[in-house]
Amino acid sequence: MQHHIQQDLQVPGHKEALTSDLHYYYIMELAFYWSLMFSQFTDIKRKDFAIMFVHHFATIALITFSYVNNMVRVGTLVMCLHDASDFLLEAAKMANYAKCQRLCDLLFVMFGLLFVSTRLGLYPMWILNTTLFESWEIVGPYPSWWIFNLLLLLLQLLHSFWSYLIIRITCKAIAKGKAGKWNPLHVSKDDRSDIETSSDEEDSTPSMSKSGHNSTTNGTNGYLSSGLYSEEH
């Protein structure tokens, strides 16, 4: 797979036939992130609004840029890596709403472990290492190389921020768990996640927020920061 990433960056002008599966995958991902971008302006404004806007903008730019420049192999790998943990966050949130606390806790722990390992482990060591260093040695930088890698580095900064929030919230939840029940998704009394309410509730409840693509709601993609930042995505 690493060889495929190198091929994408070695021949920036090279065109290959794009399979229908990859085409529709790109279309769905792009539509999803555009919907998140627009919904930010109609939803309740959260204190991580600017961070989430930057995340959505960078993601849309990367998806569009990799598609237009025929860097679909590296683009697909980046999207798959981000999607790997998001479904666990959404599943944990559903379990929370269904009042299945043990299942919720288990799913959230799995989400946290997978989020940190993929976005602080695989992403920088596999994707960034190839796009930044190995491609530089093979063909050197070219105009689109700078744009592509700057956007990828921006995502890594957001990954680090959200990972810090996840770890911090988890540690606080474990500490509070000794004194009583804790809710890792921070669902408030009106059954809306912390991401969907004001951040002022963060001190009144011992839990945290979530959202699949949200870092806490997204994360990665997305609303993680909303939930985690609000706690807390």
C-alpha positions as CSV (number, residue, x, y, z in Angstrom):
1,M,0.0,0.0,0.0
2,Q,2.8,2.3,0.8
3,H,4.1,1.7,-2.7
4,H,0.8,2.8,-4.1
5,I,1.0,6.1,-2.2
6,Q,4.4,6.7,-3.6
7,Q,3.1,6.1,-7.1
8,D,0.4,8.7,-6.6
9,L,3.0,11.3,-5.7
10,Q,5.6,10.2,-8.1
11,V,3.5,10.9,-11.2
12,P,1.3,13.8,-10.4
13,G,0.1,14.2,-14.0
14,H,-0.5,10.5,-14.6
15,K,-4.1,9.5,-15.2
16,E,-5.6,6.1,-14.4
17,A,-9.1,4.7,-14.9
18,L,-11.1,5.4,-11.7
19,T,-13.2,2.5,-10.6
20,S,-16.9,3.2,-9.9
21,D,-16.5,2.1,-6.3
22,L,-13.9,4.7,-5.6
23,H,-15.9,7.3,-7.5
24,Y,-19.0,6.7,-5.3
25,Y,-16.9,6.6,-2.2
26,Y,-15.5,10.0,-3.0
27,I,-18.9,11.4,-3.8
28,M,-20.4,10.1,-0.5
29,E,-17.5,11.4,1.6
30,L,-17.6,14.8,-0.1
31,A,-21.3,15.1,0.3
32,F,-21.1,14.1,4.0
33,Y,-18.5,16.8,4.8
34,W,-20.3,19.5,2.8
35,S,-23.4,18.6,4.9
36,L,-21.4,19.1,8.1
37,M,-20.1,22.4,6.8
38,F,-23.5,23.8,6.1
39,S,-25.1,22.4,9.2
40,Q,-22.7,24.3,11.4
41,F,-24.4,27.5,10.5
42,T,-27.9,26.3,11.2
43,D,-27.1,24.2,14.3
44,I,-26.5,25.5,17.9
45,K,-23.2,27.4,17.9
46,R,-20.6,25.6,20.0
47,K,-17.4,26.9,21.3
48,D,-15.4,24.7,19.0
49,F,-17.1,26.2,15.9
50,A,-13.9,27.7,14.4
51,I,-12.0,24.4,14.9
52,M,-14.7,22.3,13.3
53,F,-15.0,24.8,10.4
54,V,-11.2,24.5,9.8
55,H,-11.5,20.7,9.9
56,H,-14.4,20.5,7.5
57,F,-12.8,23.0,5.1
58,A,-9.4,21.1,5.1
59,T,-11.2,17.8,4.6
60,I,-13.3,19.0,1.7
61,A,-10.2,20.6,0.2
62,L,-8.2,17.4,0.5
63,I,-10.9,15.2,-1.0
64,T,-11.4,17.6,-3.9
65,F,-7.7,18.1,-4.4
66,S,-6.8,14.4,-4.4
67,Y,-9.7,13.6,-6.8
68,V,-8.8,16.4,-9.3
69,N,-5.1,15.5,-9.2
70,N,-5.8,11.8,-9.5
71,M,-4.2,11.0,-6.1
72,V,-7.2,8.8,-5.3
73,R,-5.1,6.0,-3.8
74,V,-3.6,8.1,-1.1
75,G,-6.9,10.0,-0.7
76,T,-8.8,6.8,-0.2
77,L,-6.3,5.6,2.4
78,V,-6.6,8.8,4.4
79,M,-10.4,8.6,4.3
80,C,-10.5,4.9,5.3
81,L,-8.1,5.6,8.2
82,H,-10.4,8.4,9.4
83,D,-13.6,6.4,9.0
84,A,-12.2,3.4,10.9
85,S,-13.0,4.8,14.4
86,D,-16.0,7.1,13.7
87,F,-18.6,4.3,13.6
88,L,-17.7,3.3,17.1
89,L,-18.3,6.8,18.4
90,E,-21.7,6.8,16.8
91,A,-22.5,3.3,18.1
92,A,-21.5,4.4,21.6
93,K,-23.8,7.4,21.4
94,M,-26.7,5.2,20.4
95,A,-26.0,2.9,23.2
96,N,-26.0,5.9,25.6
97,Y,-29.4,7.0,24.3
98,A,-30.6,3.5,24.7
99,K,-29.4,3.6,28.3
100,C,-27.0,0.6,27.8
101,Q,-24.3,2.1,29.9
102,R,-21.9,-0.8,29.9
103,L,-22.1,-1.2,26.2
104,C,-21.6,2.6,25.8
105,D,-18.5,2.5,28.0
106,L,-17.0,-0.4,26.1
107,L,-17.7,1.2,22.7
108,F,-16.2,4.5,23.8
109,V,-13.1,2.8,25.1
110,M,-12.7,1.0,21.8
111,F,-13.2,4.2,20.0
112,G,-10.6,6.0,22.0
113,L,-8.0,3.3,21.5
114,L,-8.7,3.1,17.8
115,F,-8.8,6.9,17.3
116,V,-5.4,7.4,19.1
117,S,-3.7,4.5,17.4
118,T,-4.8,5.4,13.9
119,R,-4.5,9.1,14.0
120,L,-1.4,9.4,16.1
121,G,0.2,6.2,15.0
122,L,-0.7,4.9,11.5
123,Y,-1.5,8.3,10.0
124,P,1.8,10.1,10.8
125,M,4.1,6.9,10.5
126,W,2.5,5.6,7.4
127,I,0.7,8.3,5.4
128,L,2.7,11.4,6.4
129,N,6.0,9.6,6.3
130,T,5.4,8.6,2.7
131,T,3.9,11.9,1.4
132,L,6.4,14.1,3.2
133,F,9.8,12.3,3.2
134,E,9.7,9.4,0.7
135,S,8.1,11.4,-2.0
136,W,10.6,14.2,-1.5
137,E,13.5,11.8,-2.0
138,I,11.9,10.3,-5.2
139,V,10.7,13.4,-7.1
140,G,11.2,16.4,-4.9
141,P,8.5,19.0,-4.1
142,Y,6.3,20.4,-6.8
143,P,3.5,23.1,-6.4
144,S,0.7,20.7,-5.6
145,W,3.0,18.8,-3.2
146,W,3.1,21.7,-0.9
147,I,-0.7,22.2,-0.8
148,F,-1.4,18.5,-0.3
149,N,1.0,18.1,2.5
150,L,0.2,21.3,4.3
151,L,-3.5,20.1,4.4
152,L,-2.4,16.7,5.7
153,L,-0.3,18.3,8.4
154,L,-3.2,20.5,9.4
155,L,-5.3,17.4,9.9
156,Q,-2.5,16.0,12.1
157,L,-2.6,19.0,14.3
158,L,-6.3,18.5,14.8
159,H,-5.8,14.8,15.5
160,S,-3.3,15.7,18.2
161,F,-5.7,18.2,19.8
162,W,-8.7,15.8,19.8
163,S,-6.5,12.9,21.1
164,Y,-5.5,15.1,24.0
165,L,-9.1,15.8,24.7
166,I,-10.1,12.1,24.6
167,I,-7.3,11.1,26.9
168,R,-8.0,14.0,29.3
169,I,-11.8,13.2,29.4
170,T,-11.1,9.5,29.9
171,C,-8.8,10.1,32.8
172,K,-11.3,12.4,34.5
173,A,-14.1,9.9,33.8
174,I,-12.0,7.1,35.4
175,A,-11.3,9.2,38.4
176,K,-14.9,10.2,38.9
177,G,-16.0,6.6,38.2
178,K,-14.6,5.7,41.5
179,A,-17.2,7.8,43.2
180,G,-20.1,6.8,41.0
181,K,-21.5,6.2,37.6
182,W,-20.0,8.1,34.7
183,N,-21.2,8.8,31.2
184,P,-18.4,8.9,28.6
185,L,-20.7,10.5,26.0
186,H,-22.0,13.2,28.4
187,V,-25.7,13.0,27.4
188,S,-27.6,15.6,29.2
189,K,-30.9,15.3,30.9
190,D,-32.8,16.2,27.8
191,D,-31.1,13.4,26.0
192,R,-29.0,15.6,23.8
193,S,-25.3,15.2,23.7
194,D,-22.9,17.7,25.2
195,I,-22.0,18.6,21.7
196,E,-25.5,19.6,21.1
197,T,-25.8,21.8,24.1
198,S,-23.9,24.7,25.5
199,S,-20.4,24.1,26.9
200,D,-21.5,25.5,30.2
201,E,-22.8,22.0,31.2
202,E,-19.4,20.6,31.1
203,D,-18.8,21.3,34.8
204,S,-22.2,20.1,35.9
205,T,-21.9,16.5,34.5
206,P,-19.1,13.9,34.9
207,S,-19.1,12.8,31.3
208,M,-18.2,13.7,27.8
209,S,-19.7,14.1,24.4
210,K,-19.3,12.2,21.1
211,S,-20.2,11.9,17.6
212,G,-18.8,9.7,14.9
213,H,-17.5,11.9,12.4
214,N,-17.7,14.4,15.0
215,S,-14.8,14.0,17.0
216,T,-17.0,13.6,19.7
217,T,-19.7,13.8,17.4
218,N,-17.9,13.8,14.4
219,G,-14.2,13.7,14.5
220,T,-12.9,12.8,12.9
221,N,-13.6,13.6,12.2
222,G,-15.6,16.0,13.2
223,Y,-17.6,16.4,16.2
224,L,-15.2,14.9,18.5
225,S,-14.0,18.2,19.4
226,S,-17.6,19.4,20.0
227,G,-18.2,16.8,22.6
228,L,-14.8,16.4,23.9
229,Y,-14.0,20.1,23.5
230,S,-17.2,21.0,25.2
231,E,-16.7,18.6,28.0
232,E,-15.0,17.7,25.6
233,H,-14.7,15.1,19.0
